[in-house]
Structures are given as C-alpha cells and as structure tokens.
Amino acid sequence: MISPWTTAGRGTAPPPGGVRIPFPTTDEVSRHCLSDDEPETVHIEVHLPGRLDPARLRTAFRRALLTHPRVLMREVPGRRHRQTLAWELTGEPDGDPVSFAGRGPGALARARARALTDCPPLTLSPPMRLEVVEVSGETAAGEPSAGGGSSRTRTVLLLTTHHTALDAPSGLRVLATTAEHYGGAAAAPVPAPVRPGRAGPAPGAAGGTGRAVRARPARVAPDSRPEPVRAGAAGNGMLQVELPVPRRAARTGGTPPWTVNDQLLVAVSLMVGRWNVSQGRPAGPVRITMPVDDRPRGREMPMGNGTRLVEVGMASEDPRDTDLLLGERPDPAAVVRLLRTTAGRTRALKSSQGAPLGAGASLLTARLLPVGIRGALTRAARRAAAPWTSTALVTNIGRVPYALHFGDAGRATAVWFSAPARMPRGLSVAAASTGGRLHVTLRWSRALLGDAAGAHLADLFDQSLSAASEVTPSPHTRPS
C-alpha cells in the first residue's frame, strides 16, 4: 500500500481533498517557534527578459500546483491537547495565489519587502503566493541602471512561501513546472545530486578536531546602533548582489580539492570574522549551518521541507592561522589550508546519514505528549540552546538545474532566493548561479543589524569571496 505522503509527494494524480499528513519533524519544530516579529518566509525571485500574459500565467501556475499536489495543503486546526499536528491536502487551491503588483519605481522593492514581512497563512492552501512585477530601467538587482531609463520592460516573478511548509528547492521546482506549462515545451531531464557513498552518522562540526564542538560558536556582532533601537527592531533586512562565479579549482586525481560551495563557506567565515574584529569583538570559532538536499530534481521531487541541516566547523586546524586569515589581506596559504579542511568536512557531512534536525528534535516532536506541551518544550529547548546556535546559515543551490524558459517571455536571466534570518543566529546567506553569474542574498535580523551594517557585510563578503577564489592549491600544503 502506498502512503498518502508518497502519493502526494511524488507528482502523481491529485488525491481527493481531506487527505491528512502528520507534520514531519522539521515542520513541527518550525510551527512551535513561529514569531510575528520575524516571519518565517522563503523568497524566490526569477527575472525574465520579457513580459508575461496574465491569464496564461495563472493557468500555468495552477497546473503546476496540480502537478505537485503535496503543495496544496493547509494546517488542520485543533486544540492544544491533541496528539498530532497535521496538514490537510485540499486537491484545489483555496483561492488565487497569483497577483500582479504592477510596475513603476519602487514596485519591486515593495514586493521584496512584502516577501520578508507578510507570511502566507498556513490556514489557506497553498501556503505560498506569486507576485508578478514589471520593471524597466533597472538592473537585475532592482537598482537604477547605469545608462538611465530603458524602454524594454522585463518581468520579475516573486514567489513567497511559508517555511514551515515548504523550502526553497520546493518553491523553485514549482516555478520550473510553471515554466514548462507556460512555454508548452517539456523540459530536459534534471539529474539528481551526486553524493559520495553513505558513511554512517554525521561527523562532529569540527571534522575530528573537537575544537569547534567544545567552544561556543562566534556570534555575529551587533552593529553600533543603540541597544534600545536594536531591541525594538522587527523583521529582516535583505541585500542582493551579483558576482562572478568563483573559479573552480583544478581536479587532482579525479576530485577537486574544494568546490564552489566550500569557497562560499570560507567567504562567509572570513566575512563574519572581519566584521567582528571591526566591531571590537575577539575572533572566535565560526560554525555554519548548511542544508543538504538529496532529493531528485525532476517532477517527481517530493515537496515540503526536504533538506537535512548539518553544521560545518570553520576553525582552522592550526590556531595560528586565525591572525593570518583576518588581517587586512588574508594570507593565501592560510586560505588554502582552510579551504582544504572545509572541503574534507563538507564531503564527510554530505555523505553521512542523520535526522533532518538531529536526534534531539526528533525526541521533542515524538507523539508521546500533547501538542501544547511539545511546543512549550521545543521553545524552551531552543532558548537553552541559543548560545550554541551556529554563527550563520549558508544555503547554496549551485547552478540552477532548470531552464526556467517562459516561452516568448524568455529564459531566466537571474534567480535569487533567501532564507529566514531569525535570532539568535540572525544571518543567512543564500546563493544560486545562472548564466555564469553568482546571485547572492544576504538576509539579517533587524534586531542584530541595520541596513548600513548589512551593506558593509556585503562588501566584506565580496572581498572574502575574492580571497577564496584567487588562491590555487599548492602541493606543499597538507590535505585535510
């Protein structure tokens, strides 16, 4: 017998309304910890060179939702003493999730602000919305173009999902299916991620050294605003930058010494370290949470929150490297050593097995106690674990695996996305590459950083990524 989860999650025919699915661990933990001050949204932007037909797009998006019926869900209401939180599959949308935000100066900025502040309700199916913005005379990042106005009108699709229900890869898959229906052409098969052979439980965050596990991870230092101002701030700030894709290291013996993802992790580590030093904070061990997604990417991709979170300790094997890395110009040899160490840790973590949020989260959500008590315990555990929460979240989709070709509206020229940046971590960095360009989104809690500090962090990230991209492996550096 095929379970409702399997039937609903793998793109088969839509089940009748009323099918219920218990919340997976990731969904339940997120649901217990929701906060109005920091909405749990995922935002995805797809930039197209042309214009879309509204009626045709609505039809294509509806067909995409029916193709992925696991997306058509809403939370089942209930009392605190019930044993299970559950999703109800509706088979049809509760309303029209597509809206047209118009055009004009600031239309895209306002749509982005809504993506960070207005979370789609879990009580309506699907827990996502799609806004369509027409822009002209702006760069892909939404800034005025250097050459002034432009007569050509482009389109930005801005999808916002509730992260309690869906993650960024699920939302991107829905948009890819929408493009297939809109353009009328079947997309080429999408290969699944290639992972090393499974190697048992995940290693510690320090990759065997133990130094990063015993020490509390460094926190991103708050900016210089007065404490009452920061404490009263709500929501997230966001900045998007377009950069060259880092140069790939040459393969040695069939395996590259490090990947673009490893370079991103090192760049974030250097960015945080340099920022903290500039704010008068001592350098500390940086620990980065990294989602790993092993799902297939085709239409059969299971929808929902399908990634597992692993933690990568960014401490150098040699403590003396800290000063070399955080100087005015990072020492190339020290950067190479950190890249090699990071690559060894990420390879081991990607090939490991484990629960999406770890054994502790699975225990907290075990259906031995009523939902209300489980929620109180989960929130208490989150507060108690706050000092050991990782420094930052880094999500890298890599090269976008879909054509995202919307017929006469053209193929996507840029794809940006962002993940929540709730405290106590307060910082997330998301990256995707399209057309040979790297599209990076920094998102931060306004209770931690203001817009000026976020812009400074983006500059530091650009410099740090350049430092991690310009080095070359040396035969004299010891492998991790």
C-alpha positions in Angstrom: 0.0 0.0 0.0 1.3 3.5 -0.9 1.0 6.0 1.9 -0.7 9.4 1.4 2.8 11.0 1.8 4.3 9.0 -1.1 1.3 9.5 -3.3 1.1 13.3 -2.6 4.8 14.0 -2.7 5.9 12.4 -5.9 3.8 14.2 -8.5 1.1 11.5 -9.1 -2.6 12.2 -9.6 -4.0 14.6 -7.0 -5.7 12.8 -4.1 -9.2 13.8 -3.1 -9.4 16.7 -0.6 -9.3 15.7 3.0 -6.2 13.5 3.0 -4.2 14.3 6.1 -0.4 14.1 6.6 1.2 14.4 10.1 3.7 17.2 10.4 7.3 15.9 9.8 9.8 16.9 12.5 11.1 20.0 10.6 7.6 21.4 10.1 6.5 20.8 13.7 9.6 22.5 15.2 9.1 25.5 12.9 5.4 25.7 13.8 6.2 25.7 17.5 8.7 28.5 17.2 6.9 31.0 14.9 7.2 34.7 15.8 5.3 37.7 14.4 8.5 39.8 14.7 10.5 37.6 12.3 8.2 35.9 9.7 9.3 32.5 8.6 9.3 33.3 4.9 11.3 32.0 1.9 11.5 34.3 -1.0 12.5 33.3 -4.6 12.9 35.7 -7.5 13.1 34.8 -11.2 14.0 37.6 -13.6 12.8 37.3 -17.2 13.7 39.5 -20.2 10.2 39.8 -21.5 6.6 40.2 -20.4 4.1 37.5 -19.4 0.4 37.1 -20.3 -1.6 37.3 -17.0 -4.2 34.7 -17.9 -1.7 32.3 -19.4 0.5 32.6 -16.3 -2.4 32.0 -13.9 -3.3 28.8 -15.9 0.3 27.6 -15.9 0.7 28.2 -12.2 -2.5 26.4 -11.3 -1.5 23.4 -13.5 1.9 23.4 -11.7 0.2 23.2 -8.3 -2.0 20.3 -9.5 1.2 18.6 -10.8 2.6 18.8 -7.3 -0.4 18.2 -5.1 1.7 18.0 -1.9 1.9 21.8 -2.2 -1.9 22.1 -2.0 -2.2 21.9 1.8 -3.3 23.8 4.8 -2.9 23.2 8.5 -5.6 21.3 10.2 -7.0 23.3 13.2 -7.1 21.7 16.6 -6.8 22.1 20.3 -3.5 22.2 22.2 -4.2 18.8 23.9 -4.3 16.9 20.5 -1.5 14.5 19.8 -0.7 15.4 16.2 -0.2 18.5 14.1 -1.3 17.7 10.5 -1.6 19.0 7.0 -4.8 18.6 5.0 -4.4 18.1 1.3 -7.1 20.1 -0.5 -6.7 19.0 -4.1 -7.5 22.5 -5.2 -6.2 26.0 -4.2 -8.4 27.8 -1.7 -8.0 31.0 -3.7 -6.0 32.6 -6.5 -2.4 32.8 -5.2 -1.2 34.9 -8.2 -1.3 38.7 -8.1 0.1 41.4 -10.3 1.9 44.1 -8.4 2.1 46.5 -11.4 5.1 48.5 -12.5 6.8 51.8 -11.7 9.6 52.9 -9.5 9.8 51.0 -6.2 7.3 48.2 -7.3 10.0 45.5 -7.0 11.3 46.9 -3.7 7.8 46.9 -2.2 7.2 43.3 -3.4 10.5 42.3 -1.8 9.5 44.0 1.5 6.2 42.0 1.5 8.2 38.8 1.0 10.0 39.5 4.2 7.1 40.8 6.3 3.9 39.1 5.1 4.0 35.4 5.6 1.4 33.4 3.6 -1.1 31.9 6.1 -0.9 28.2 6.9 -4.7 28.2 7.0 -5.0 28.6 3.3 -3.9 26.2 0.5 -1.3 26.6 -0.9 0.9 28.4 1.8 2.6 30.4 -1.0 1.9 33.4 -3.2 3.2 34.5 -6.6 3.6 38.2 -7.3 4.4 39.5 -10.8 6.3 42.8 -11.1 7.1 44.5 -14.4 10.3 46.6 -14.3 12.2 48.8 -16.7 15.3 50.9 -16.5 16.6 48.8 -13.6 19.4 46.3 -13.1 18.6 42.7 -12.2 19.1 43.6 -8.6 16.4 46.2 -8.8 18.7 49.2 -8.8 18.5 52.0 -11.4 20.6 51.1 -14.5 23.8 53.0 -15.1 22.7 54.0 -18.5 19.4 55.6 -17.3 16.0 54.5 -18.4 15.3 51.6 -20.7 12.3 51.2 -23.0 12.3 47.4 -22.6 10.0 46.0 -19.9 11.2 43.0 -18.0 9.3 40.7 -15.6 10.2 39.5 -12.1 8.3 36.6 -10.6 8.5 36.8 -6.8 7.4 33.6 -5.0 6.9 33.7 -1.2 6.4 30.5 0.7 5.9 29.8 4.4 9.0 28.0 5.5 7.0 25.8 8.0 5.5 24.1 4.9 7.9 24.5 2.0 11.6 25.1 1.4 13.4 27.0 -1.4 14.1 23.9 -3.6 10.4 23.0 -3.5 9.3 26.5 -4.5 11.9 26.6 -7.3 10.6 23.2 -8.5 7.0 24.7 -8.7 8.3 27.6 -10.7 10.1 25.3 -13.1 6.9 23.3 -13.6 5.1 26.6 -14.2 7.6 27.5 -16.9 7.1 24.2 -18.6 3.3 24.6 -18.7 3.6 28.3 -19.8 6.2 27.7 -22.5 4.5 24.5 -23.7 7.7 22.5 -24.0 8.8 19.6 -21.9 12.0 20.3 -20.0 15.1 18.2 -20.3 15.6 15.6 -17.6 17.2 17.0 -14.5 19.9 14.8 -12.9 19.7 14.2 -9.2 22.5 15.4 -6.9 25.6 13.2 -6.9 26.8 12.3 -3.4 29.7 10.2 -2.1 28.7 6.8 -0.7 26.9 6.9 2.6 29.3 6.7 5.5 27.1 6.4 8.6 26.4 9.1 11.2 27.5 12.7 10.6 30.8 13.7 12.0 31.2 16.4 14.5 31.2 20.0 13.4 34.9 20.3 13.9 35.6 17.4 11.5 37.5 15.4 14.0 39.5 18.1 15.8 36.9 18.7 18.5 38.0 22.3 19.0 34.8 23.8 17.4 32.5 21.4 19.2 33.7 22.3 22.7 33.7 26.0 22.2 30.6 28.1 21.7 30.4 29.4 18.2 31.1 33.0 17.5 28.0 35.3 17.2 27.7 37.9 14.5 28.5 41.1 16.4 25.5 43.6 16.6 26.0 46.9 14.9 26.6 50.2 16.6 23.0 51.3 16.9 21.9 51.9 20.5 20.7 48.8 22.2 17.1 50.1 22.7 16.9 50.8 18.9 18.1 47.3 18.0 15.8 45.6 20.6 12.8 47.4 19.2 13.6 46.5 15.6 11.5 43.8 13.9 11.6 41.8 10.7 14.5 41.1 8.4 16.7 43.2 6.1 18.0 41.9 2.8 20.6 42.8 0.2 21.2 41.1 -3.2 24.5 41.2 -5.0 25.6 39.7 -8.4 29.2 38.4 -8.6 31.3 36.3 -10.9 31.1 32.5 -10.1 34.3 31.6 -8.2 36.9 29.9 -10.3 36.8 26.2 -9.8 40.0 24.6 -8.5 41.7 22.1 -10.9 41.0 18.5 -10.3 43.8 16.3 -8.9 43.3 12.6 -9.1 39.7 13.0 -10.3 38.5 15.0 -7.3 38.7 18.8 -7.0 40.4 19.9 -3.8 37.4 22.1 -3.0 34.1 23.1 -4.5 32.4 26.5 -5.1 30.2 25.6 -2.0 33.4 25.3 0.1 34.6 28.7 -1.2 31.2 30.2 -0.2 31.6 28.8 3.3 35.1 30.1 3.7 34.0 33.5 2.4 31.2 33.7 5.0 33.6 32.7 7.7 36.1 35.4 6.7 33.3 37.9 6.4 32.0 37.2 9.9 35.5 37.2 11.4 36.5 40.5 9.8 33.2 42.1 10.8 33.5 41.0 14.4 37.1 42.3 14.6 35.9 45.7 13.2 33.3 45.8 15.9 35.9 45.2 18.7 34.9 41.6 19.2 37.5 38.9 19.6 37.8 36.3 16.8 36.0 33.1 17.7 35.2 29.7 16.1 32.7 30.2 13.3 30.2 27.4 12.8 27.9 27.4 9.8 24.7 25.5 9.3 24.4 24.1 5.8 21.3 22.4 4.3 22.0 19.3 2.3 19.3 18.2 -0.2 19.5 14.7 -1.7 16.0 14.8 -3.4 15.6 14.2 -7.1 15.1 17.5 -9.1 12.5 16.3 -11.6 8.7 16.5 -11.4 8.8 13.5 -9.0 10.7 15.7 -6.4 9.0 15.3 -3.0 7.6 18.7 -1.9 7.9 20.1 1.6 11.0 20.7 3.8 13.2 18.0 2.4 16.7 19.2 3.4 18.7 18.0 6.4 20.8 20.5 8.3 24.4 19.9 9.1 27.0 22.1 10.8 30.4 22.8 9.5 33.1 24.0 11.9 35.2 26.7 10.2 38.1 26.7 12.7 41.5 26.2 11.1 43.5 23.2 12.1 46.4 25.5 13.0 45.2 28.2 15.6 48.0 30.5 14.3 46.0 30.8 11.0 43.4 33.0 12.6 45.6 36.1 12.6 46.7 35.3 9.0 43.1 35.0 7.8 41.7 38.1 9.5 44.5 40.5 8.5 44.0 43.4 6.1 44.6 40.9 3.3 44.0 37.2 4.1 47.2 35.1 3.8 46.8 32.9 0.6 48.5 29.9 2.2 46.2 30.1 5.2 43.1 30.4 2.9 44.2 27.3 1.1 44.6 25.4 4.3 41.1 26.4 5.4 39.6 25.5 2.1 41.1 22.0 2.2 39.9 21.5 5.8 36.5 22.7 4.9 36.3 20.5 1.8 37.1 17.4 3.9 34.4 18.3 6.4 31.7 19.0 3.8 32.4 15.8 1.9 32.0 13.8 5.1 28.8 15.6 6.1 27.2 15.3 2.7 27.8 11.5 2.6 26.6 11.0 6.2 23.2 9.9 7.4 21.1 11.6 10.0 17.7 13.1 11.0 16.9 16.4 9.3 17.3 18.4 12.6 19.2 15.9 14.7 18.1 13.3 17.2 17.1 16.0 19.8 14.4 17.5 17.5 13.0 14.0 16.8 12.7 13.3 20.5 11.0 16.7 21.1 8.4 16.0 18.5 7.7 12.4 19.4 4.0 11.9 19.8 4.1 10.9 23.4 2.8 14.2 24.8 0.1 16.6 23.6 1.0 19.2 21.0 0.8 22.1 23.5 3.4 20.5 25.9 5.6 19.6 23.0 5.5 23.2 21.8 6.5 24.5 25.2 9.3 22.1 25.5 10.6 22.9 22.0 10.6 26.6 22.7 12.4 26.1 26.0 15.0 23.9 24.3 15.5 26.5 21.6 16.2 29.2 24.2 18.5 26.9 26.2 20.5 26.0 23.0 20.7 29.6 21.8 24.4 30.1 22.9 25.4 27.1 20.9 23.4 28.0 17.8 25.6 28.3 14.7 27.0 31.6 13.6 25.2 31.8 10.2 23.1 29.8 7.7 24.6 29.3 4.2 22.3 27.8 1.6 23.8 27.2 -1.9 21.6 25.8 -4.6 24.5 25.9 -7.0 23.8 26.2 -10.7 20.1 26.4 -11.1 19.2 23.0 -12.6 16.1 24.2 -14.5 15.8 26.0 -17.8 13.0 28.3 -16.4 12.1 29.2 -20.0 8.7 31.0 -20.2 8.2 30.9 -23.9 8.0 34.3 -25.6 8.9 35.9 -22.2 12.3 34.3 -22.4 14.6 32.3 -20.2 15.5 33.4 -16.6 18.5 35.7 -16.6 18.8 35.7 -12.8 17.5 33.7 -9.8 17.7 35.0 -6.3 16.3 33.4 -3.1 16.6 34.0 0.6 16.0 32.0 3.8 14.8 33.3 7.2 17.3 35.0 9.5 15.8 34.7 12.9 17.6 35.4 16.1 19.7 34.1 17.9 21.6 33.4 14.6 20.4 36.5 12.8 22.1 36.0 9.5 21.6 33.8 6.4 23.4 33.8 3.1 21.8 32.2 0.0 23.4 31.7 -3.4 22.4 30.4 -6.8 24.2 30.7 -10.2 22.5 31.4 -13.5 24.2 32.3 -16.8 27.7 32.2 -15.3 26.8 34.7 -12.6 26.5 34.1 -8.9 23.4 35.7 -7.3 23.9 36.1 -3.5 21.3 37.3 -1.0 22.3 38.4 2.5 19.4 38.4 4.9 19.7 39.6 8.5 17.6 40.2 11.6 17.0 43.9 12.2 17.4 43.1 15.9 21.0 42.4 15.1 22.0 44.6 12.1 20.7 47.7 10.3 20.8 48.4 6.6 24.1 50.2 6.7 25.7 47.2 8.6 24.2 44.8 6.1 25.7 46.7 3.2 29.1 46.6 5.0 28.7 42.9 5.4 28.0 42.5 1.6 31.2 44.4 0.8 33.2 42.1 3.2 31.6 39.1 1.6 32.7 40.3 -1.9 36.2 40.8 -0.7 36.3 37.5 1.2 34.9 35.5 -1.8 37.6 37.1 -4.0 40.2 35.9 -1.5 38.8 32.4 -1.5 38.6 32.4 -5.4 42.1 33.7 -6.2 44.2 31.1 -4.4 45.4 27.9 -6.1 46.2 24.6 -4.5 49.8 24.1 -3.5 51.5 20.7 -3.4 53.2 21.8 -0.3 50.0 22.4 1.7 48.9 19.4 3.7 45.5 17.9 2.9 42.7 17.9 5.5 
